[in-house]
Amino acid sequence: AVVSSRVRDPRVKSNANQSIQKTYEKHETEKKKAYLQRVLQVEKAVFTPLVMSTSGGLGREFKNTLKQLAKRKSTKTGYAEQDCIRYLRLCLSFAMVRSITVSIRRFRWILPASPS
């Protein structure tokens, strides 16, 4: 399976005239147009666009993927499905924070020192 994520901000002007669900669908469709054919033909895999908002909302396909993962984890561990969803969202949040932190550190490291 191949996944590609996108984080959207619901407060920007381009999203102001659309419903929240429509913006999720728009971003999922854009991701599919960009990657679906290549993933299916070249990599012979399944593609899932993971669209989320800065306020914590998830797109339809992301919700479905999260539910499937939680169901499998629940079956394997014996924990309630809701607890598994909560755990997976927490892991995702930490992974995103870690990724952003590494990007910022790398960017600062690359910048030349300012002249004194």
C-alpha positions in Angstrom: 0.0 0.0 0.0 1.2 3.5 -0.8 0.0 6.5 1.1 0.4 10.2 0.6 -0.6 12.7 3.2 -1.8 16.3 3.0 -2.5 18.7 5.8 -5.1 21.4 5.0 -6.0 24.6 6.8 -9.7 25.2 6.9 -9.3 28.9 7.5 -7.5 29.9 4.3 -9.4 31.8 1.6 -9.4 29.0 -0.9 -11.4 26.8 1.5 -13.8 29.5 2.8 -16.5 29.1 0.2 -16.7 25.3 0.5 -18.0 22.9 3.1 -15.5 21.0 5.1 -16.4 17.7 3.5 -16.1 19.2 0.0 -12.6 20.5 0.8 -11.5 17.0 2.0 -12.9 15.5 -1.2 -11.2 18.1 -3.3 -7.8 17.4 -1.7 -8.3 13.6 -2.0 -9.2 14.0 -5.7 -6.1 16.1 -6.3 -3.9 13.5 -4.7 -5.5 10.7 -6.7 -5.0 12.6 -9.9 -1.3 13.2 -9.1 -0.4 9.7 -7.9 -3.0 7.0 -8.5 -2.1 5.9 -12.1 1.6 5.7 -11.4 1.1 3.7 -8.2 -1.3 1.3 -9.9 0.8 0.8 -13.1 4.4 1.0 -11.9 4.3 -0.1 -8.3 1.2 -2.4 -8.7 0.0 -1.3 -5.2 -3.0 0.3 -3.6 -3.0 4.1 -3.2 -4.7 5.9 -0.3 -4.6 9.7 0.1 -4.5 10.7 3.8 -6.0 14.2 4.0 -6.3 15.9 7.4 -6.9 19.4 8.6 -4.9 21.5 11.0 -7.8 21.4 13.4 -7.7 17.5 13.7 -10.3 16.5 11.1 -9.8 13.6 8.7 -10.9 13.0 5.2 -13.2 10.1 4.3 -10.5 7.8 3.1 -8.2 8.6 6.0 -11.1 7.7 8.4 -11.7 4.4 6.7 -8.0 3.5 6.7 -7.7 4.4 10.4 -10.8 2.3 11.2 -9.4 -0.7 9.3 -6.0 -0.4 11.1 -7.7 0.0 14.5 -9.9 -3.0 13.8 -6.8 -5.1 13.0 -5.0 -3.8 16.1 -8.0 -4.4 18.3 -8.3 -8.0 17.1 -4.6 -8.6 17.6 -4.2 -6.9 21.0 -7.7 -7.3 22.5 -8.1 -3.6 23.2 -11.3 -1.7 22.3 -11.4 -0.3 18.8 -11.9 3.2 20.0 -8.7 2.9 22.2 -6.8 1.7 19.1 -8.0 4.6 17.0 -7.0 7.0 19.8 -3.5 5.3 20.0 -3.0 5.5 16.2 -4.0 9.2 16.1 -1.5 9.8 18.9 1.3 8.0 17.1 0.5 10.0 14.0 0.6 13.2 15.9 4.0 12.4 17.4 5.4 11.3 14.0 4.3 14.6 12.5 5.8 16.7 15.3 9.0 14.7 14.9 9.1 15.2 11.2 8.5 19.0 11.6 11.2 19.3 14.2 13.8 17.5 12.1 12.9 19.7 9.1 13.3 22.9 11.2 16.6 21.7 12.7 17.9 20.7 9.2 16.8 24.1 7.8 18.6 25.9 10.6 21.7 23.9 10.1 21.8 24.6 6.4 21.4 28.4 6.8 24.7 30.3 6.8 25.6 32.1 9.9 24.6 35.8 9.9 27.5 38.2 9.8 28.2 40.0 13.1 
